[in-house]
C-alpha cells in the first residue's frame, strides 16, 4: 500500500491542519481586537480628500 493511503499519517496531518487553523483564527481575532482598541482610542483623522472637499465647500459659501 502506498504511503499516501496510510490512515495514521493522514489523521496526523489532519490534526495538525486543524490546530494550525485554530491558531490562525486566534491570531486574527487578537489582531482585530488591537485594531479596534486603537481605533477607539485614537482621535478620528479624516482622509485628505474629505478634508479638501470640506474646505472647498466652505470657501464656496463665502
GUVEXKE-90538 format. One record per atom (N, C-alpha, C): y, x, z; residue in one letter. Coordinates in steps of 0.02 Angstrom, whole numbers, plus 32768, in hexadecimal, padded with zeros to 4 digits. Example, Ala and Ser with C-alpha at 12.3 -4.5 7.8 and 13.67 -1.06 7.14 Angstrom:
2
7EE482948186a;7F1F82678186a;7F5B82948186a;7F9082828162s;7FCB82AC8165s;80028285818As;
//
This chain:
62
7FC5802A8000x;800080008000x;803E802D8000x;806E80207FD4x;80AB80497FD2x;80D380428012x;80FC80758020x;81268075805Cx;81558039805Fx;816A80228026x;819B7FEB8024x;81817FAD8047x;81407FA38046x;81247F668062x;810D7F6E80ABx;811F7FA480CBx;810C7FAC8111x;81377F7F813Cx;81177F50815Dx;813A7F1D8184x;81627F3C81BDx;81477F6F81DFx;816A7F8E8216x;81AC7FAD81FFx;81A87FD081C7x;81E57FF081ADx;82197FBD8198x;82037F898177x;82327F548161x;82517F32819Ex;82287F2581D1x;82427F05820Dx;82747F328231x;82657F728235x;82927FA18255x;82D57FA48231x;82D37FA681EFx;83117FA781C8x;83397F6781D1x;83167F2E81D4x;83387EEE81DEx;835A7EEC8222x;833A7F068255x;83587F078298x;83957F338298x;83917F6E8278x;83CA7F9B8275x;84047F7B824Fx;83F47F59821Ax;84287F3781F3x;84497F00821Dx;84217EDB8241x;843C7EA6826Cx;846A7EC382A2x;84567EF982C0x;84807F1A82F3x;84C17F3382D4x;84BC7F53829Ax;84F87F6D8279x;85287F348267x;850C7EFC8251x;85367EC38240x;85597EA8827Ex;85357EA282B5x;85537E8A82F4x;858A7EBA830Cx;857D7EFA8307x;85B07F2C831Cx;85EE7F2782F0x;85E57F1F82B0x;861F7F1B8283x;86487EDD8291x;86267EA682A1x;864B7E6982B3x;86737E7382F4x;86567E958323x;86787EA38363x;86B57ED08357x;86AE7F03832Cx;86E67F2F831Cx;871E7F0782FAx;870C7EDC82CBx;873F7EB482A8x;87637E8682D9x;873E7E688307x;875E7E3C8339x;878E7E648364x;877B7EA08377x;87A77ECB83A0x;87E77EDC837Ax;87DF7EEC833Ax;88197EFB8310x;88477EBF830Ax;88297E838300x;88527E4682FCx;88797E3B833Cx;88597E468375x;887C7E3C83B4x;88B67E6C83BCx;88AD7EAA83A7x;88E37EDB83ACx;891D7EC7837Ex;890D7EB28341x;89417E9D8312x;89667E61832Dx;89417E308346x;89627DF48361x;898E7E05839Dx;89777E3283C8x;899F7E468402x;89DE7E6A83ECx;89D97E9583BBx;8A157EB783A2x;8A467E878382x;8A2B7E57835Cx;8A577E26833Dx;8A797DFA8371x;8A577DEC83A7x;8A737DC183DBx;8AAA7DE58403x;8AA47E278409x;8AD57E4C8431x;8B0C7E6B8408x;8B027E7583C8x;8B347E95839Ex;8B687E628388x;8BA67E788385x;8BDA7E4A836Bx;8BCC7E3B8322x;8BDD7E00830Ex;8BD17DEE82C9x;8BFD7E17829Bx;8BDF7E338269x;8C037E5B8238x;8BFC7E3681F5x;8C347E2781D9x;8C337E048199x;8C247E348160x;8C047E19812Fx;8BF87E4080F3x;8C3B7E4E80D2x;8C447E8880B3x;8C857E988093x;8C9C7E638062x;8C6F7E47803Dx;8C827E14800Bx;8C9F7DD7802Dx;8C827DC48066x;8C9C7D8A808Ax;8CE27D9880A4x;8CEC7DD380BFx;8D2F7DE580D7x;8D627DE680A0x;8D507E018066x;8D7E7E03802Dx;8D8E7DBD8015x;8D5C7D928012x;8D687D4D7FFBx;8D967D29802Ax;8D8E7D34806Cx;8DBB7D14809Cx;8E027D308095x;8E087D70808Ax;8E4A7D8F8083x;8E6E7D728045x;8E4A7D6B800Fx;8E687D4E7FD1x;8E7C7D077FDDx;8E517CE17FFFx;8E607C9C800Dx;8E9F7C958038x;8EA67CBE806Ax;8EE17CBC8096x;8F207CD1806Fx;8F1B7D048045x;8F567D1B8020x;8F6C7CE77FEDx;8F3F7CC07FD3x;8F517C8C7FA2x;8F757C527FC3x;8F677C478003x;8F887C108027x;8FD17C1F8034x;8FE47C5E8036x;90287C718046x;90567C69800Dx;
//
